[in-house]
């Protein structure tokens, strides 16, 4: 009833039926406790996803399903999610360590899906699954911040994450990009746009394409950044 700022760790322990000394043996701040709750939610999402998962499906399909399960849990626990996401921004060392462990675990789960997809030749042979997992993580994590602040509706958040997966697997450049050396000058930034302005992509059953990306038209186009061009 006190809200995030008014609640103390002692009060949280009492509400949970625990003695203050017991809870302090595990955490030293309410932020640590909230990050632990997010971690448990993450493992619950992975467990639910694996129950119905078919590892032989294209990785884009599997990623979308995993993100959907995550989304359902976050919506179910909206109040907890909102204050827990705030806790991830704390710079105190013990909190930051827990946040890093949570992020590493999330990226590792995404890598597991991508690695299996590469083994099945759904992905390009030279794709860096670690960097791809990091990109997916940062996109989804960033999309959830405005949602947690009440600026984006539940369905808009889900659609935004789906669009990000589609774009990553399909690719957006007309020509392949050659790797470039790091530049000392900053790259020009593209103007951002709300997710509602993105073109809506209807996913037909099974998500057509080698990487599980829906085809928007019969017109041939260049293979996606992650798609094996063979």
Secondary structure, 3 states (H helix, E strand, C coil): CCHHHHCCHHHHHHHCCCCHHHHHCCCCCHHHHHHHHHHHHHHHHHHHHHHHCCCCCCHHHHHHHHHHHHHHHHHHCHHHHHHHHHHCCCCCHHHHHHHHHHHHHHHHHHHHHHHHHHHCCCECCCCCHHHHHHHHHHHHHHHHHHHHCCCCCHHHHHHHHHHHHHHHHHCCCCCCCCCCCCCCCCCCCCCCCCHHHCCCCCCCCCCCCCCCCCCCCCCCCCCCCCECCC
